[in-house]
Amino acid sequence: MFRSLRNRNYRLFAAGQVVSNTGTWMQRVAQDWLVLELARGNGGTALGITTGLQFLPLLLFGLWGGVIADRYPKRRVLMITQVAMGLLALVLGVLAITGAARVWHVYALAFGLGLATVVDNPTRQSFVVEMVGRRDLPNAIALNSATFNGARMLGPAVAGVLIAVLGTGPVFLVNAASFGAVLFGLYAMRTGELNSAEPVKRAKGQLREGLRYVRGRRDLMMVLVLVGFVATFGMNFQMTTALVAREVFHTGATSFGLASSMLAVGALTGALLAARRATRPRLRVLLVAATSFGLLEMATGLMPVYWAFLVLLVPTGIALMTFTTAANATMQLGVAPEMRGRVMGLYMFVFLGTNPLGAPLVGWMAEQFGPRLSIVLGGAVAVVTTLVVAALAAPRGVFSALAQGVRLEAHPLTRAWRVPHRFAIRPGGARLRHGPAETVSHSRDG
């Protein structure tokens, strides 16, 4: 279950991530609470703008982050991005402690953090396979999610206490210091043990080349559509739980932190369950997890009392993490190494970069019609999207094909997705028998 931890480089990386992610989640809680304090009477819109600005760079420049990840040594790039994010947290902490913080300061620094994330996310995601190799990649992705959500469980609870006792400023300073753990882990790695991909030489058209690669892979396109809609409308819990805690149940910062931690308990459980899977997840895992997440999110938004709201956040987190870890592994395991950075750049663009479109809308709806409706709507969008994707995939055996990494073809007239006729699919979709004219995924290392 924890076989990736046998790798020394990965252990250093994971230890640094535990510390840094805890600080990051502390800052997310403190940042949202600071915005609510600074934008009195307009909190929902201000939270939506802050979240949108933090993810706007991913929408504008996210694809270029993947190009940078393919062009330069990933370990060196990660060290630069960690320093940048630590400095931004330090500035926000100083402003909050001195009482000079204004809403526009938070907006500007959130946008700056988004710029650093543009490069950090695809680089960090594609660096994992260089540490552990393809065989242990699904396990490492799940363990990364487990450490992230373990920090998500601890960070908000600690932040809630610190905010109540000391205010938001010290929380930002703690986060700034936490990036030192990641920098130490990256510095202490044995570079000779890394399975580093050869950096792609700078050339024109590399971004378009990555887009053409993904466009030619119908399996990857299907996953991206599903992830895009679920992430844009269904994964705004950090904002909606703050509004529910403050405006529906009339609780304070500590209760808000507890709600975030309950969601993290579920997410951590889902990540640990995902780590037990040794094989590439099937598309049906994605569809079942996405449907479950949507239904649970809708039920969460309708809970009449706060304790019931908290309890239902746990299974919601399990379904969400099952979905996201399966999607990440599906994308990474089916691509060529020289394309992995650009593919993950596109994945992170869809996963996080579309948030500026959904977050302000969800925030506005929460302000106009109440936080409950915004949560229910997010779950409904996830369910409807999943049903549409399932309807497109099921008729022609796409489930089985995608599970094996087969590239799909489009019908010349209807453009519907289908499995090429030269593939014979056994009942149950367990395996595929390939004829002489077979065509499989573009991956050269699979």
Buried (B, 14 or more C-beta within 10 A) or exposed (E): EEBBBEBEBBBBBBBBBBBBBBBBBBBBBBBBBBBBBBBEEBBBBBBBBBBBBBBBBBBBBBBBBBBBBBBBBBBEBBBBBBBBBBBBBBBBBBBBBEEEBEBEBBBBBBBBBBBBBBBBBBBBBBBBBBBBBBEBBBBBBBBBBBBBBBBBBBBBBBBBBBBEEEBBBBBBBBBBBBBBBBBEBBEEBEEEEBEBBEBBEEEEEBBEBBBEBBEEBBBBBBBBBBBBBBBBBBBBBBBBBBBBBBBBBEBEBBBBBBBBBBBBBBBBBBBBBBBEBEEBBBBBBBBBBBBBBBBBBBBBBBBEEBEEBBEBBBBBBBBBBBBBBBBBBBBBBBBBBBBBBBBBBBBBBBBBBBBBBBBBBBBBBBBEEBBBBBBBBBBBBBBBBBBEBBEBBEEBBBBBBBBBBBBBBEEEEEEEBBBBEEBEBEEEBEEBEBEEEEEBBBBEBB
